[in-house]
Amino acid sequence: MTPVILPVIVLSGLGLVMAALLAVARKVFYVEVDERLEKLVDILPGANCGGCGFPGCSGYAAALVGGSAKPTICPPGGADLAEEIGSILGVEVEEVVPQVALVACAGNPQSAPERSTYIGISTCEAAHLTAGGFKSCTFGCLGLGSCAVACPFDAIVMTDNHLAVVIPELCNGCGNCVAACPRKIIKLVPAAEPVHVLCINPQKAKLVKAVCSVGCTGCKLCAKQSKRFAMTGALAQVDPTVPGEIPSHAPYACPQGTIFDSRRYKVLDWITMPACREEHEILTAEWKKAEKERKAAAKAKKAQKAKDVAREGVR
């Protein structure tokens, strides 16, 4: 046997031995993969946004198969995906209410001026930790964009007037921006809800007015227009658990202009375009005039009725 052939035979033998060992190991250590896992990974959006609370879509798929996750908690997928997941798992799926993020603040530098100049790390977290931030309102949006950085869908824009604005059409409701905001100004709201109170300042009217001209003062005038408005202390909020549609005139009752109605304006326009505010003020004035006339007419009618009753009594 030549010196060249012997190494070839040895290597071939080692190859056969290793192949046999691998075949044995495959059978011994084989772990059966649930075919549902592969199907779930295929239908999940692959955004890996973390909105479900699990490490990526594959982590969510594993949790679904393991029974530790619900089919309804993938924000980007929504109701259609939840139905698909339920079909694969063979379970009934509860109704999914699509949600989007909302920045509950409209206090730009004109309505909520800065109280100091901030020079430091350009994140909302850092600014918030520095003496409570540089805005006069310690509950207002700092506008340094931490939420925009956290958004995996590019659904948040930073405006020239230093406010964060969520574009509802791009938002998947993952909640990353909610977690990123140190002031908890951002919240998830039903996507179908058109009316919002853009303020989270819980302080009394005098303190609110001192720091922001568009903050909620707790006057309760909105609550008189619709039962959908609920008061939490001195702060008005739209209650998502109360059914019914908020009347279109309800925002006109707010003397501060704190209430935003997406049925009339896009949120980005409301925040950035003074013309929207100007039109809103005109409509508010017209509504108040009409309300005054309506109340005067009702009062006159009531007085006339009282006179008629008195006249009948004399007869």
C-alpha positions in Angstrom: 0.0 0.0 0.0 1.5 3.3 -1.1 1.9 6.2 1.4 -0.6 8.2 -0.5 -3.5 5.7 -0.3 -3.2 5.0 3.4 -4.2 8.6 4.5 -7.1 8.5 2.1 -8.4 5.2 3.6 -8.0 6.6 7.2 -9.8 9.9 6.4 -12.6 7.9 4.6 -12.9 5.7 7.6 -13.1 8.6 10.0 -15.8 10.2 7.8 -17.9 7.1 7.9 -17.5 6.9 11.7 -18.5 10.5 12.1 -21.5 10.1 9.8 -22.6 7.1 11.8 -22.2 9.0 15.1 -24.2 12.0 13.7 -26.9 9.7 12.6 -27.1 8.1 16.1 -27.0 11.6 17.7 -29.8 12.8 15.5 -32.1 10.0 16.7 -31.0 10.2 20.3 -31.2 14.0 20.6 -34.1 14.6 18.2 -36.6 17.2 19.4 -39.9 17.2 17.7 -40.8 20.6 16.4 -44.4 21.6 16.6 -45.5 22.3 13.1 -47.7 25.1 14.4 -44.6 27.0 15.4 -43.3 27.2 11.8 -46.8 28.3 10.6 -47.0 31.0 13.2 -43.5 32.3 12.5 -44.5 32.5 8.8 -47.6 34.6 9.4 -46.3 37.0 12.0 -45.3 40.4 10.6 -41.6 40.1 11.5 -41.5 43.6 12.8 -39.9 42.4 16.1 -41.2 45.5 17.7 -41.7 44.0 21.2 -45.3 45.2 21.4 -46.4 41.7 22.4 -44.0 41.7 25.4 -41.9 38.8 24.0 -38.4 38.9 22.4 -39.3 39.2 18.8 -41.8 37.4 16.6 -40.2 34.0 17.1 -40.4 34.4 20.9 -44.1 35.3 20.6 -44.7 32.3 18.3 -43.1 30.0 20.9 -45.2 31.5 23.7 -48.3 31.0 21.6 -47.6 27.3 21.1 -46.7 27.0 24.8 -50.0 28.6 25.8 -48.4 31.5 27.7 -49.5 34.2 25.2 -52.8 35.4 23.7 -53.4 35.5 19.9 -54.6 39.1 20.3 -51.5 40.9 21.5 -49.6 41.6 18.2 -50.3 45.3 17.5 -49.0 45.3 14.0 -51.0 42.3 13.0 -54.3 43.4 14.4 -57.6 41.6 14.2 -56.9 39.7 10.9 -53.7 38.2 12.3 -55.4 37.3 15.6 -57.9 35.3 13.6 -55.2 33.5 11.7 -53.4 32.6 14.9 -56.6 31.3 16.4 -57.2 29.2 13.4 -53.7 27.6 13.6 -54.0 27.0 17.4 -57.6 25.9 17.2 -58.8 28.4 19.7 -61.5 31.1 19.8 -60.2 34.7 19.6 -61.7 37.6 21.5 -62.4 40.8 19.7 -59.4 43.0 19.0 -59.7 46.7 19.4 -57.1 48.4 17.3 -55.1 51.0 19.1 -52.8 53.9 18.2 -50.5 56.1 20.2 -51.5 59.6 21.1 -49.2 62.4 22.3 -51.5 64.2 24.8 -49.8 67.6 24.6 -50.2 70.6 22.3 -48.1 73.0 24.4 -45.8 74.6 21.8 -43.3 77.3 22.9 -45.9 80.0 22.4 -48.5 78.4 24.6 -46.1 76.7 27.1 -42.9 78.7 27.0 -39.5 77.4 28.1 -38.4 78.4 31.6 -34.7 77.8 31.0 -32.2 76.9 28.3 -31.2 73.2 28.3 -27.7 72.3 27.3 -27.0 68.6 27.8 -27.7 65.1 26.4 -30.4 65.5 23.7 -32.8 63.0 25.0 -36.1 63.5 26.8 -34.9 61.2 29.7 -31.9 63.3 30.4 -33.7 66.6 30.1 -36.5 65.4 32.4 -34.0 64.4 35.0 -32.4 67.8 34.9 -34.5 69.9 37.3 -37.7 68.5 35.9 -37.0 69.7 32.4 -36.8 73.1 30.7 -40.5 73.7 29.9 -42.7 75.9 32.1 -45.2 73.0 32.2 -43.5 70.0 33.9 -46.1 67.7 32.4 -45.6 68.9 28.8 -43.8 67.3 25.8 -40.0 68.1 25.9 -39.8 67.5 22.1 -36.3 65.9 22.0 -37.5 62.9 20.1 -36.9 59.9 22.4 -40.3 58.5 21.3 -39.5 59.0 17.6 -36.2 57.0 18.1 -38.1 54.2 19.9 -40.8 53.9 17.1 -40.0 51.0 14.7 -42.5 52.2 12.2 -41.5 55.8 11.7 -44.9 56.9 12.9 -43.7 59.8 15.0 -42.6 63.1 13.6 -40.9 66.0 15.5 -42.4 69.3 14.5 -40.6 72.7 14.2 -42.5 73.8 17.3 -40.8 71.2 19.4 -43.6 68.7 19.8 -43.9 65.0 19.0 -46.9 64.0 16.8 -48.0 60.5 16.1 -49.3 59.9 12.5 -52.2 57.5 13.1 -52.1 55.9 9.7 -48.5 54.7 10.3 -48.9 53.7 14.0 -49.2 50.0 14.8 -49.8 50.5 18.5 -46.8 48.6 19.7 -46.4 50.9 22.7 -42.6 51.4 22.4 -43.1 55.2 22.4 -45.3 54.9 25.5 -42.4 53.2 27.4 -39.9 55.7 26.0 -41.6 58.9 27.2 -40.3 59.8 30.7 -43.3 62.1 31.3 -46.0 59.5 30.3 -47.6 61.9 27.9 -48.1 59.2 25.3 -50.9 56.7 25.7 -52.6 54.1 23.5 -56.1 54.9 22.6 -58.7 53.2 20.4 -57.9 53.9 16.8 -61.6 54.6 16.1 -61.8 57.3 18.8 -61.8 60.7 17.1 -61.9 63.1 20.1 -59.1 63.5 22.6 -58.1 65.9 25.5 -54.5 66.9 24.7 -53.3 67.5 28.3 -52.2 65.3 31.2 -51.6 68.1 33.7 -53.7 67.2 36.8 -53.2 70.5 38.6 -55.8 73.1 39.4 -56.8 75.8 36.9 -54.6 78.5 38.3 -51.5 76.4 38.1 -52.3 75.1 34.7 -53.0 78.6 33.2 -49.7 79.9 34.7 -47.7 77.4 32.5 -49.8 76.7 29.5 -52.6 78.4 27.6 -54.0 75.2 26.0 -54.0 73.0 29.1 -57.1 71.5 30.7 -58.3 73.6 33.6 -61.0 71.2 34.9 -63.9 73.5 34.1 -66.2 70.5 33.4 -67.8 72.3 30.5 -67.0 69.4 28.1 -68.6 66.9 30.5 -71.9 68.9 30.2 -71.8 68.3 26.4 -71.2 64.6 26.5 -71.1 61.8 29.1 -68.1 60.4 27.3 -66.0 63.0 29.1 -65.0 62.0 32.6 -63.2 64.0 35.2 -60.2 62.6 37.0 -59.6 65.2 39.6 -59.2 68.4 37.7 -58.4 66.7 34.5 -60.9 65.9 31.8 -60.4 62.7 29.7 -62.5 60.8 27.1 -63.7 57.6 28.7 -63.4 54.7 26.2 -65.7 52.5 28.3 -68.7 54.8 27.8 -70.6 54.1 24.5 -71.8 56.8 22.2 -70.5 59.4 19.8 -69.2 62.7 21.1 -71.1 65.5 19.4 -69.1 67.6 17.0 -69.7 70.8 19.0 -68.2 69.4 22.2 -64.7 70.8 21.6 -66.2 74.3 21.3 -67.2 74.2 24.9 -63.6 74.1 26.0 -62.4 77.6 26.8 -58.7 76.6 26.5 -59.0 74.8 23.1 -57.6 71.6 24.7 -59.9 69.2 22.9 -58.8 67.8 19.5 -61.3 66.3 17.0 -59.8 64.3 14.2 -63.2 64.4 12.4 -62.4 68.0 11.5 -58.6 68.2 11.5 -55.5 66.0 11.1 -53.5 65.9 14.3 -50.3 67.1 12.5 -52.2 70.1 11.1 -53.8 70.9 14.5 -50.3 71.0 16.1 -48.5 72.8 13.3 -50.9 75.0 11.4 -52.2 78.2 13.2 -55.0 78.4 10.6 -56.6 75.4 12.2 -56.7 77.1 15.6 -58.0 80.3 14.0 -60.8 78.4 12.3 -61.6 76.6 15.6 -61.8 79.9 17.4 -64.3 81.3 14.8 -66.4 78.1 15.0 -66.3 78.3 18.8 -67.5 81.9 18.8 -70.3 81.0 16.4 -71.4 78.0 18.5 -71.4 80.1 21.7 -73.5 82.8 20.0 -76.0 80.2 18.8 -76.1 78.6 22.3 -76.7 82.0 23.9 -79.6 82.6 21.4 -81.0 79.1 22.0 -81.0 79.5 25.8 -82.6 83.0 25.5 -85.3 81.6 23.3 -85.9 78.7 25.7 -86.1 81.1 28.6 -88.5 83.3 26.8 -90.7 80.3 25.9 -90.7 79.2 29.5 -91.7 82.7 30.7 -94.5 82.8 28.0 -95.8 79.5 29.1 -95.9 80.6 32.7 -97.8 83.7 31.7 -100.3 81.6 29.7 -100.8 79.3 32.7 -101.4 82.3 35.0 -103.8 83.8 32.5 -105.8 80.6 32.3 -105.9 80.6 36.1 -107.5 84.0 36.2 -110.2 82.9 33.8 
